[in-house]
């Protein structure tokens, strides 16, 4: 099908993620202050949306602590720069099996399974404009780890997000995730038009070749809004690919630690590089206010 390039583009910065990157770069933020400061710097560099996880301030390990989300949220909202807040809701679905000859009992180190209400508790507390909904179960590169999101769990979480007035960003790691997302909209669990993040090159989801990418793009309903990213050295290439395919851009240290070969990046530097890519293609960078209008978002203080 012919491509219609985006002429107005928003950039999301994925600030820290939950991967084991905290000791691979000094720029990966850990504490709520570091995460908020990095998000604010990314916003000043041109990101309209900041996507935030939280980490244990001492170890850098991923966390679901509500007080950490509260501090990050308050610091970002108190900043002079405007930005759309997007909190992850992907935590709490982690299963690590035992060895292949004895997969049960589950390995308690890394297994973190929580109910739908607990997985969305920080969203209810902080009321961001957007939160993520990982729309399927998937094997990751780790040998015995499975990201677990059952249809029942996703229906429950999706309804809670919709009832809270927080827009879910559907995280699609493969084509079947888009298939189920469309079913959630058909059932009325999620509102239409929906927002989708196409997650490319995450082992073992959709590979980041362009044929697979276009298969993902072609499965997004035409009235939905999509953004896309890939990992590592392909991050900026996929910024260009997403714009060319009619979508929006995600960059950040969750997905890539490097600015150039041998040069570790900051979030602000990655956003600045993405701004250059987008503007070099003849598109304009959208402001947070324009993104709220486009996506029907409401900027709110917590209840």
Rosetta silent file (secondary structure, phi, psi, omega in degrees, C-alpha in Angstrom):
SEQUENCE: XXXXXXXXXXXXXXXXXXXXXXXXXXXXXXXXXXXXXXXXXXXXXXXXXXXXXXXXXXXXXXXXXXXXXXXXXXXXXXXXXXXXXXXXXXXXXXXXXXXXXXXXXXXXXXXXXXXXXXXXXXXXXXXXXXXXXXXXXXXXXXXXXXXXXXXXXXXXXXXXXXXXXXXXXXXXXXXXXXXXXXXXXXXXXXXXXXXXXXXXXXXXXXXXXXXXXXXXXXXXXXXXXXXXXXXXXXXXXXXXXXXXXXXXXXXXXXXXXXXXXXXXXXXXXXXXXXXXXXXXXXXXXXXXXXXXXXXXXXXXXXX
SCORE:     score description
SCORE:     0.000 S_00000001
   1 L     0.000  149.834  178.982    0.000    0.000    0.000 S_00000001
   2 L   -68.153  146.853 -179.636    1.227    3.569   -0.597 S_00000001
   3 L   -91.294  143.544  172.585    2.736    5.325    2.393 S_00000001
   4 L  -117.918  105.800 -176.058    1.467    8.622    3.748 S_00000001
   5 L   -66.465  143.034  173.468    4.259   10.290    5.675 S_00000001
   6 L   -72.114  133.471  176.749    3.461   12.061    8.941 S_00000001
   7 L  -102.821  -17.255  173.930    3.894   15.816    8.672 S_00000001
   8 E  -128.160  123.392 -166.881    3.250   16.484   12.352 S_00000001
   9 E  -130.936  134.144  169.942    5.037   14.123   14.731 S_00000001
  10 L  -103.828  148.707  179.886    5.164   13.673   18.486 S_00000001
  11 E  -111.533  128.868  170.744    8.170   12.168   20.240 S_00000001
  12 E  -102.251  135.100  172.595    7.905    9.892   23.270 S_00000001
  13 E  -108.440  118.455  175.685   10.941    9.443   25.488 S_00000001
  14 E   -88.460  104.237 -158.212   11.078    6.103   27.346 S_00000001
  15 L   -75.193  -43.295 -174.001   13.149    7.322   30.257 S_00000001
  16 L  -142.406  -30.501  177.259   14.466    4.284   32.160 S_00000001
  17 L    68.458 -169.679 -179.687   12.503    1.052   31.569 S_00000001
  18 L  -125.512   10.764  178.461   12.780   -2.084   33.690 S_00000001
  19 L   -75.703  168.630 -177.321   15.649   -3.874   31.974 S_00000001
  20 L   -83.730   57.131 -177.654   18.960   -4.690   33.646 S_00000001
  21 L  -105.017   -1.239 -170.415   20.643   -1.597   32.212 S_00000001
  22 L   -64.263  -24.581  179.740   21.215    0.313   35.443 S_00000001
  23 L  -103.715    5.785 -178.916   24.874   -0.706   35.680 S_00000001
  24 L   -97.437  -13.249  177.430   25.635   -0.403   31.969 S_00000001
  25 L  -153.100  136.705  176.945   25.429    3.377   31.795 S_00000001
  26 L   -70.349  -11.156 -177.295   25.728    6.129   34.407 S_00000001
  27 L   -88.872   -9.187  177.511   22.963    7.989   32.570 S_00000001
  28 L   -73.472  115.520 -175.012   20.228    5.420   33.335 S_00000001
  29 L   -75.281  145.618 -178.988   18.241    7.123   36.103 S_00000001
  30 L  -115.568  -56.806 -174.350   17.377    5.208   39.294 S_00000001
  31 L   -74.703  159.468  176.019   15.929    7.470   41.975 S_00000001
  32 H   -54.889  -40.474  178.385   12.641    9.324   41.522 S_00000001
  33 H   -63.500  -44.622  178.884   14.546   12.617   41.341 S_00000001
  34 H   -62.997  -42.567  179.723   16.908   11.261   38.681 S_00000001
  35 H   -63.723  -46.551  179.822   14.012    9.822   36.657 S_00000001
  36 H   -64.677  -44.147  179.703   12.010   13.039   36.872 S_00000001
  37 H   -61.019  -40.542  179.129   15.032   15.222   36.067 S_00000001
  38 H   -67.355  -38.487  177.243   15.839   13.070   33.025 S_00000001
  39 H   -64.652  -41.967 -179.933   12.205   13.213   31.881 S_00000001
  40 H   -65.091  -41.362  177.344   12.134   16.995   32.277 S_00000001
  41 H   -63.054  -38.889  177.568   15.373   17.342   30.287 S_00000001
  42 H   -64.535  -39.015  178.118   13.882   15.146   27.549 S_00000001
  43 H   -63.779  -42.633  178.295   10.784   17.358   27.470 S_00000001
  44 H   -63.603  -29.028  179.998   12.947   20.452   27.108 S_00000001
  45 H   -79.308  -12.817  176.741   14.748   18.722   24.219 S_00000001
  46 L   130.415    1.023  177.368   11.456   18.186   22.358 S_00000001
  47 L   -75.946  128.191  175.996    9.683   15.121   23.769 S_00000001
  48 L   -84.188  -25.525 -177.115    5.937   15.707   24.060 S_00000001
  49 E  -128.528  138.679  170.495    5.444   12.482   26.088 S_00000001
  50 E  -118.086  127.584 -179.768    7.609   10.869   28.760 S_00000001
  51 E  -102.962  117.909 -169.209    7.106    7.149   29.453 S_00000001
  52 E  -120.973  131.724  159.723    8.211    6.293   32.990 S_00000001
  53 L  -101.275  173.455  169.304    8.996    3.188   35.017 S_00000001
  54 E  -125.480  158.435 -178.735   10.414    3.409   38.531 S_00000001
  55 E  -132.602  156.369  171.873   13.408    1.645   40.070 S_00000001
  56 L   -61.442  123.871 -174.948   14.667    0.913   43.544 S_00000001
  57 L   -60.706  -27.415 -176.504   16.787    3.994   44.283 S_00000001
  58 L   -87.168  -44.493 -174.479   19.593    1.938   45.859 S_00000001
  59 L   -99.073  -21.946 -173.977   19.893   -1.069   43.544 S_00000001
  60 L    81.901    0.645  179.784   18.321    0.192   40.317 S_00000001
  61 L   -69.090  149.179  179.219   16.107   -2.905   40.166 S_00000001
  62 E   -61.635  147.869 -174.825   12.628   -2.431   38.671 S_00000001
  63 E  -140.130  157.503  171.749    9.940   -1.598   41.189 S_00000001
  64 L  -116.600   16.672 -175.300    6.163   -1.224   41.493 S_00000001
  65 L   -65.254  125.640 -176.919    6.229    0.949   44.631 S_00000001
  66 H   -65.236  -35.507 -178.901    3.440    3.504   44.532 S_00000001
  67 H   -64.883  -31.750  177.008    5.401    6.052   46.581 S_00000001
  68 H   -70.194  -42.460  175.546    8.130    6.075   43.932 S_00000001
  69 H   -61.602  -40.791  179.221    5.582    6.652   41.163 S_00000001
  70 H   -60.556  -44.202 -179.091    4.008    9.409   43.258 S_00000001
  71 H   -66.394  -43.835  177.505    7.322   11.202   43.681 S_00000001
  72 H   -58.684  -47.506 -178.266    8.208   10.934   39.983 S_00000001
  73 H   -60.754  -47.351 -177.903    4.750   12.192   39.007 S_00000001
  74 H   -63.915  -40.879 -179.447    4.804   15.123   41.436 S_00000001
  75 H   -64.943  -40.670  179.729    8.283   16.210   40.387 S_00000001
  76 H   -68.482  -41.742 -179.479    7.361   16.168   36.682 S_00000001
  77 H   -68.417  -29.205  179.960    4.087   17.996   37.275 S_00000001
  78 H   -80.808   -8.821 -178.267    5.820   20.631   39.398 S_00000001
  79 L   -72.199  156.451 -179.719    8.359   21.365   36.667 S_00000001
  80 L   -74.350  -21.750 -178.974    8.087   24.512   34.594 S_00000001
  81 L   -86.783  141.104  178.328    8.155   22.534   31.341 S_00000001
  82 L   -88.003  142.818  175.902    4.929   20.943   30.061 S_00000001
  83 L  -161.602  148.543  176.324    4.906   17.259   29.071 S_00000001
  84 E   -81.968  130.349 -176.258    2.360   14.433   28.732 S_00000001
  85 E   -96.404  128.194  179.537    2.865   11.792   31.422 S_00000001
  86 E  -127.505  111.575  179.827    2.766    8.105   30.432 S_00000001
  87 E  -100.745  141.030  175.274    3.257    5.554   33.227 S_00000001
  88 L   -67.208  146.863  165.861    3.953    1.879   32.604 S_00000001
  89 L  -126.530   25.191 -176.547    1.416   -0.694   33.759 S_00000001
  90 L   -86.503   -8.774 -178.946    3.499   -3.567   32.449 S_00000001
  91 L   -79.903  157.327  176.339    4.900   -4.672   35.780 S_00000001
  92 L    93.938   10.168  177.481    3.388   -7.516   37.797 S_00000001
  93 E  -125.947   33.278 -173.198    3.108  -10.101   35.032 S_00000001
  94 E   -99.410  123.909  173.840    6.538  -11.726   35.271 S_00000001
  95 E  -118.979  128.097  171.774    6.941  -15.504   35.468 S_00000001
  96 E  -118.576  114.707 -178.653   10.347  -17.170   35.753 S_00000001
  97 L   -78.904  162.142  171.988   10.126  -20.939   35.518 S_00000001
  98 L   -73.229 -173.326 -178.844   12.472  -23.418   37.129 S_00000001
  99 L   -60.802  161.929 -171.783   14.912  -25.494   35.024 S_00000001
 100 L   -62.681  -25.144  178.329   13.566  -27.324   31.990 S_00000001
 101 L   -88.894   -6.147  177.844   13.453  -30.684   33.761 S_00000001
 102 L  -154.504   71.223 -173.465   11.548  -29.209   36.730 S_00000001
 103 L   -67.270  -22.263  176.146    9.767  -25.990   35.696 S_00000001
 104 L  -114.869  143.255    3.550    7.649  -25.949   38.854 S_00000001
 105 L   -71.841  162.667  179.061    7.799  -24.499   41.419 S_00000001
 106 L   -64.884  151.716  176.461    8.405  -21.101   39.860 S_00000001
 107 L   -74.739  116.101 -178.423   11.681  -19.362   40.509 S_00000001
 108 L   -66.651  -20.444  178.138   10.924  -16.714   43.155 S_00000001
 109 L   -81.339  102.065 -179.615   13.829  -14.645   41.895 S_00000001
 110 L   107.763  -24.375  177.164   12.248  -12.596   39.138 S_00000001
 111 L   -75.086  127.212 -179.269    8.691  -13.957   39.382 S_00000001
 112 E  -146.928   91.699 -179.033    6.299  -11.095   40.154 S_00000001
 113 E  -110.727  126.317 -179.032    2.630  -11.862   39.578 S_00000001
 114 L  -131.828  159.011  176.576   -0.029   -9.422   40.775 S_00000001
 115 L   -74.388  167.094 -175.666   -3.759   -8.997   40.271 S_00000001
 116 H   -58.798  -45.256 -177.755   -5.257   -6.458   37.894 S_00000001
 117 H   -62.837  -40.764  178.678   -6.153   -3.936   40.593 S_00000001
 118 H   -66.789  -36.954 -179.063   -2.642   -4.061   42.068 S_00000001
 119 H   -68.566  -22.378 -178.257   -1.057   -3.686   38.636 S_00000001
 120 L  -107.539    2.525 -173.434   -3.076   -0.514   38.013 S_00000001
 121 H   -59.014  -41.597 -179.150   -2.926    0.880   41.573 S_00000001
 122 H   -69.566  -28.221  176.400   -0.240    3.471   40.795 S_00000001
 123 H   -68.332  -44.347  176.542   -2.223    4.625   37.760 S_00000001
 124 H   -62.083  -34.823 -179.371   -5.298    5.171   39.936 S_00000001
 125 H   -73.469  -42.663 -170.934   -3.126    7.024   42.450 S_00000001
 126 H   -97.744  -22.598  179.092   -1.239    9.272   40.022 S_00000001
 127 L    49.058   61.115  172.955   -3.783    9.677   37.169 S_00000001
 128 L   -69.640  168.514  174.896   -1.374   10.192   34.267 S_00000001
 129 L   -70.035  -34.340 -174.935   -2.775   11.088   30.864 S_00000001
 130 E  -134.148  147.304  165.397   -1.564    7.751   29.407 S_00000001
 131 E  -140.857  157.468 -174.256   -0.565    4.336   30.759 S_00000001
 132 E   -88.747  152.131  174.740    0.645    1.282   28.893 S_00000001
 133 E  -135.030  101.533  179.713   -1.216   -1.975   28.263 S_00000001
 134 E   -72.125  109.582 -163.186    1.051   -4.802   27.021 S_00000001
 135 L   -90.024   42.390  175.271   -1.468   -6.591   24.836 S_00000001
 136 L   171.074  168.519  175.817   -0.222  -10.171   25.003 S_00000001
 137 L   -93.880  144.011 -175.005    1.985  -12.823   26.560 S_00000001
 138 E  -154.629  142.364  167.095    5.491  -13.223   25.156 S_00000001
 139 E   -73.799  136.100  172.620    8.792  -15.035   25.608 S_00000001
 140 L  -104.786 -179.592 -175.101   11.697  -12.637   26.112 S_00000001
 141 L   -64.531  -28.885  178.974   15.374  -13.302   25.478 S_00000001
 142 L   -62.423  142.041 -166.406   15.911  -14.572   29.017 S_00000001
 143 L   -57.825  -46.337 -171.309   15.824  -18.386   29.000 S_00000001
 144 L  -120.426   18.655 -178.283   12.917  -19.113   31.345 S_00000001
 145 E   -97.462  134.452  175.918   11.164  -15.723   31.636 S_00000001
 146 E  -128.102  127.042  169.630    7.678  -15.118   30.251 S_00000001
 147 E   -79.722  115.881 -168.146    5.870  -11.760   30.188 S_00000001
 148 L  -110.427  118.806  176.347    2.369  -12.896   31.101 S_00000001
 149 L  -141.406   93.132 -177.614   -0.780  -10.996   30.115 S_00000001
 150 L   -73.901  158.737  176.032   -3.808  -13.273   29.796 S_00000001
 151 H   -54.770  -41.811  179.615   -6.943  -12.159   27.922 S_00000001
 152 H   -63.663  -42.486  178.947   -8.848  -12.011   31.213 S_00000001
 153 H   -63.247  -42.881 -178.411   -6.153   -9.901   32.874 S_00000001
 154 H   -67.932  -37.406  175.637   -6.008   -7.508   29.918 S_00000001
 155 H   -62.544  -43.971 -179.252   -9.780   -7.103   29.851 S_00000001
 156 H   -64.844  -47.169 -179.436   -9.802   -6.309   33.580 S_00000001
 157 H   -65.755  -40.921  179.652   -6.897   -3.864   33.385 S_00000001
 158 H   -61.467  -41.708  177.884   -8.254   -2.229   30.240 S_00000001
 159 H   -63.517  -41.305  179.579  -11.637   -1.609   31.858 S_00000001
 160 H   -62.418  -43.823  179.393   -9.976   -0.077   34.916 S_00000001
 161 H   -62.139  -45.309  179.709   -7.897    2.270   32.750 S_00000001
 162 H   -62.187  -43.874  179.981  -10.930    3.305   30.715 S_00000001
 163 H   -64.886  -30.942  178.100  -12.995    3.906   33.858 S_00000001
 164 H   -75.945  -13.274 -175.757  -10.188    6.044   35.313 S_00000001
 165 L    77.875   20.429  177.179  -10.152    8.223   32.203 S_00000001
 166 L  -101.952  128.443 -175.918   -6.520    7.310   31.493 S_00000001
 167 E   -78.580  121.521  175.708   -5.808    6.490   27.846 S_00000001
 168 E   -70.882  136.200  166.885   -4.158    3.101   27.363 S_00000001
 169 E   -98.858  110.274 -178.238   -1.174    2.981   25.045 S_00000001
 170 E   -71.567  119.111  176.753   -1.410   -0.502   23.547 S_00000001
 171 E   -92.801  111.884 -176.875    2.055   -2.072   23.479 S_00000001
 172 E  -108.741  110.213  179.505    2.097   -4.443   20.491 S_00000001
 173 L   -95.640   -6.469  178.408    5.111   -6.750   20.369 S_00000001
 174 L  -163.143  169.232 -174.074    3.657   -8.924   17.597 S_00000001
 175 H   -64.547  -33.561  178.989    0.746   -9.010   15.149 S_00000001
 176 H   -63.846  -27.765  177.295   -1.449  -11.112   17.450 S_00000001
 177 H   -66.835  -37.755  175.278   -1.264   -8.357   20.053 S_00000001
 178 H   -67.139  -38.567  178.067   -2.840   -5.968   17.561 S_00000001
 179 H   -58.252  -46.687 -178.946   -5.501   -8.573   16.780 S_00000001
 180 H   -70.606  -35.867  177.186   -6.453   -8.787   20.452 S_00000001
 181 H   -58.890  -41.808  177.906   -6.327   -4.992   20.874 S_00000001
 182 H   -64.736  -33.076  176.208   -8.915   -4.647   18.115 S_00000001
 183 H   -66.858  -39.439  177.876  -11.055   -7.203   19.940 S_00000001
 184 H   -61.789  -39.250  176.492  -10.832   -5.122   23.141 S_00000001
 185 H   -67.713  -42.557  178.642  -12.097   -2.097   21.233 S_00000001
 186 H   -59.641  -37.523 -179.817  -14.860   -4.172   19.615 S_00000001
 187 L   -78.757   -9.320 -178.331  -15.956   -5.353   23.081 S_00000001
 188 L    84.327    7.321  177.022  -15.978   -1.792   24.412 S_00000001
 189 L   -68.256  -42.770  176.049  -13.188   -2.451   26.918 S_00000001
 190 L  -112.809  148.496  177.848  -11.052    0.205   25.219 S_00000001
 191 L   -80.858  154.408  174.891  -12.282    3.345   23.494 S_00000001
 192 L  -115.769  143.561    2.218  -11.726    4.020   19.809 S_00000001
 193 L   -76.502  144.297 -175.741   -9.685    5.511   18.244 S_00000001
 194 L   -94.946  168.292  177.481   -6.923    3.789   20.184 S_00000001
 195 E  -114.223  130.756 -174.597   -3.235    4.577   20.671 S_00000001
 196 E  -127.351  139.651  168.949   -0.655    1.926   19.753 S_00000001
 197 E  -111.298  118.864  177.205    3.081    1.544   20.295 S_00000001
 198 E   -88.395  114.513 -172.808    4.681   -0.860   17.799 S_00000001
 199 E  -100.749  102.594 -171.795    7.550   -2.538   19.667 S_00000001
 200 L  -104.377  141.620  172.383   10.017   -3.823   17.093 S_00000001
 201 L    79.032   16.479  177.936   13.071   -6.010   17.533 S_00000001
 202 L   -91.819  112.752 -179.448   12.348   -7.171   21.098 S_00000001
 203 L   -63.775  128.294    1.225   13.390  -10.843   21.343 S_00000001
 204 L  -115.330   66.321  175.110   11.224  -12.889   20.731 S_00000001
 205 L  -103.056 -143.184 -179.505    8.526  -10.626   19.366 S_00000001
 206 L   -71.990  123.222  176.722    8.254   -8.972   15.972 S_00000001
 207 L   -66.098  158.197 -173.094   11.693   -8.649   14.348 S_00000001
 208 L   -94.608   31.381  170.121   12.626   -5.173   13.206 S_00000001
 209 L   -77.020  157.106 -172.903   12.920   -5.851    9.489 S_00000001
 210 H   -70.199  -29.560  176.980   10.849   -3.517    7.338 S_00000001
 211 H   -63.720  -44.525  177.922    8.572   -6.237    5.959 S_00000001
 212 H   -67.093  -40.116  178.395    7.464   -7.163    9.470 S_00000001
 213 H   -58.229  -44.983 -179.303    7.190   -3.506   10.427 S_00000001
 214 H   -70.124  -29.931  172.845    4.851   -2.804    7.521 S_00000001
 215 H   -62.460  -40.572  176.216    2.800   -5.878    8.407 S_00000001
 216 H   -64.568  -49.537 -179.708    2.356   -4.339   11.866 S_00000001
 217 H   -56.947  -43.453 -176.791    1.540   -0.900   10.424 S_00000001
 218 H   -70.565  -12.640  176.016   -1.000   -2.390    8.022 S_00000001
 219 L   -94.848   -1.084  175.060   -2.774   -4.080   10.936 S_00000001
 220 L   -86.465  123.500  178.569   -3.346   -0.765   12.753 S_00000001
 221 L   -54.716  144.784 -171.853   -6.846    0.580   11.966 S_00000001
 222 L   -63.462  -23.257 -179.909   -6.606    3.773    9.892 S_00000001
 223 L   -92.047   -2.427  176.138   -8.267    5.979   12.515 S_00000001
 224 L   -83.553  162.640  175.492   -5.922    4.855   15.323 S_00000001
 225 E  -107.682  132.111  178.177   -2.665    6.638   16.194 S_00000001
 226 E  -126.994  151.574  172.064    0.556    4.644   16.239 S_00000001
 227 E  -126.722  166.544 -177.955    4.125    5.213   17.308 S_00000001
 228 E  -151.615  155.785  174.616    7.051    2.847   16.865 S_00000001
 229 E  -151.538  162.196  166.920   10.526    2.065   18.121 S_00000001
 230 L  -134.577  174.060 -171.413   13.331   -0.434   17.768 S_00000001
 231 L   -97.782  156.741  169.631   16.252   -1.285   20.021 S_00000001
 232 H    58.505 -135.258 -172.390   19.904   -0.328   20.084 S_00000001
 233 H   -66.714  -15.160  178.943   21.565    0.926   16.941 S_00000001
 234 H   -89.740    4.596 -176.393   18.301    0.758   14.977 S_00000001
 235 H   -58.458  -49.976 -176.810   16.554    3.283   17.230 S_00000001
 236 H   -73.923  -31.186  175.564   17.041    6.298   14.949 S_00000001
 237 H   -61.454  -38.247  179.725   16.439    4.297   11.790 S_00000001
 238 H   -78.304  -20.724  168.931   13.027    3.396   13.163 S_00000001
 239 H   -60.780  -45.514  178.364   12.351    7.011   14.057 S_00000001
 240 H   -67.689  -42.736 -179.144   12.622    7.707   10.333 S_00000001
 241 H   -61.935  -41.115 -179.368   10.684    4.569    9.366 S_00000001
 242 H   -62.955  -44.051  179.089    7.823    5.439   11.725 S_00000001
 243 H   -63.595  -45.392 -179.156    7.477    8.947   10.288 S_00000001
 244 H   -61.058  -34.109 -177.915    7.632    7.655    6.726 S_00000001
 245 L   -85.224    0.571  177.033    4.911    5.081    7.491 S_00000001
 246 L    98.029   15.960 -176.450    2.555    7.710    8.945 S_00000001
 247 L  -115.340 -160.575 -176.821    3.331    7.279   12.637 S_00000001
 248 E  -123.576 -178.874 -161.983    5.136    8.881   15.543 S_00000001
 249 E  -123.359  139.430  167.570    8.461    8.314   17.303 S_00000001
 250 E  -126.974  132.420  172.054    9.767    6.775   20.527 S_00000001
 251 E  -135.138  178.603  176.218   13.371    6.995   21.688 S_00000001
 252 L   135.283  167.632 -174.152   15.058    6.828   25.081 S_00000001
 253 L   -70.989  -15.286  172.765   17.344    4.870   27.378 S_00000001
 254 L   -60.421  -32.379 -171.502   14.763    2.126   27.926 S_00000001
 255 L  -108.711  -18.959 -173.111   15.478    1.003   24.373 S_00000001
 256 L  -162.735  130.563 -178.165   18.998    2.167   23.575 S_00000001
 257 L   -96.654   -7.056 -165.672   21.976    3.362   25.635 S_00000001
 258 E  -114.511  138.780  172.074   24.147    4.717   22.821 S_00000001
 259 E   -89.926  -45.696  175.229   24.360    8.014   20.950 S_00000001
 260 E  -144.242  173.254  178.926   27.194    6.890   18.682 S_00000001
 261 L   -57.408  120.283  178.606   29.632    3.984   18.691 S_00000001
 262 L    80.150    2.516 -177.817   31.377    4.084   22.048 S_00000001
 263 E  -118.180  111.359  178.239   29.418    7.164   23.207 S_00000001
 264 E   -73.329  140.062 -174.082   26.814    6.657   25.924 S_00000001
 265 L   -99.195  159.616  161.803   23.703    8.815   25.514 S_00000001
 266 L  -102.212  164.179  176.275   21.446   10.780   27.798 S_00000001
 267 H   -59.761  -43.048 -179.231   17.711   10.850   27.220 S_00000001
 268 H   -60.884  -40.087  179.097   17.877   14.495   26.174 S_00000001
 269 H   -64.591  -39.457  178.275   20.556   13.718   23.583 S_00000001
 270 H   -66.004  -39.698  176.513   18.470   10.915   22.087 S_00000001
 271 H   -64.876  -43.732  178.009   15.461   13.220   21.847 S_00000001
 272 H   -58.812  -41.384  178.505   17.590   15.931   20.248 S_00000001
 273 H   -64.199  -41.903  179.401   18.849   13.402   17.688 S_00000001
 274 H   -65.592  -39.073  175.594   15.270   12.288   16.965 S_00000001
 275 H   -57.751  -43.150  178.025   14.153   15.899   16.528 S_00000001
 276 H   -61.807  -40.685  177.691   16.875   16.279   13.914 S_00000001
 277 H   -62.544  -49.039 -176.355   15.705   13.141   12.096 S_00000001
 278 H   -64.164  -48.678 -178.895   12.064   14.223   12.082 S_00000001
 279 H   -68.652  -31.582  176.095   12.723   17.810   11.046 S_00000001
 280 H   -65.188  -22.988  176.462   15.246   16.652    8.459 S_00000001
 281 L   -87.052   -1.463  177.613   12.429   14.695    6.816 S_00000001
 282 L    92.499   11.644  178.680   10.335   17.874    6.572 S_00000001
 283 L   -98.901  163.988 -179.444    7.958   17.129    9.470 S_00000001
 284 E  -108.973  142.615  178.695    7.118   19.351   12.442 S_00000001
 285 E   -81.961  127.312 -179.899    7.486   18.391   16.111 S_00000001
 286 L   -80.645  149.837  176.876    4.185   18.503   18.015 S_00000001
 287 L   -87.684  163.214  175.013    3.831   20.175   21.402 S_00000001
 288 H   -56.652  -41.036  179.560    2.326   18.462   24.480 S_00000001
 289 H   -61.769  -39.984  178.713   -0.798   20.625   24.158 S_00000001
 290 H   -67.061  -36.359  178.141   -1.232   19.527   20.537 S_00000001
 291 H   -65.850  -41.136  178.001   -0.815   15.872   21.546 S_00000001
 292 H   -60.493  -42.120  178.241   -3.524   16.241   24.209 S_00000001
 293 H   -64.837  -44.670 -178.007   -5.882   17.669   21.592 S_00000001
 294 H   -63.028  -41.903 -173.603   -5.038   14.964   19.065 S_00000001
 295 H   -97.163   -1.990 -178.940   -5.446   12.071   21.493 S_00000001
 296 L    68.986   39.873 -177.467   -8.278   13.494   23.593 S_00000001
 297 L   -93.061  152.532  176.873   -6.203   13.614   26.777 S_00000001
 298 L  -121.996  122.226  177.334   -7.008   15.553   29.918 S_00000001
 299 L   -79.901  119.175 -175.471   -4.187   16.891   32.084 S_00000001
 300 L  -129.890  151.083  166.455   -5.239   16.273   35.666 S_00000001
 301 L   -85.121  157.620  178.957   -3.863   16.554   39.151 S_00000001
 302 L   -63.089  153.899  176.391   -4.257   13.484   41.344 S_00000001
 303 L   -72.054    0.000    0.000   -7.458   13.071   43.317 S_00000001
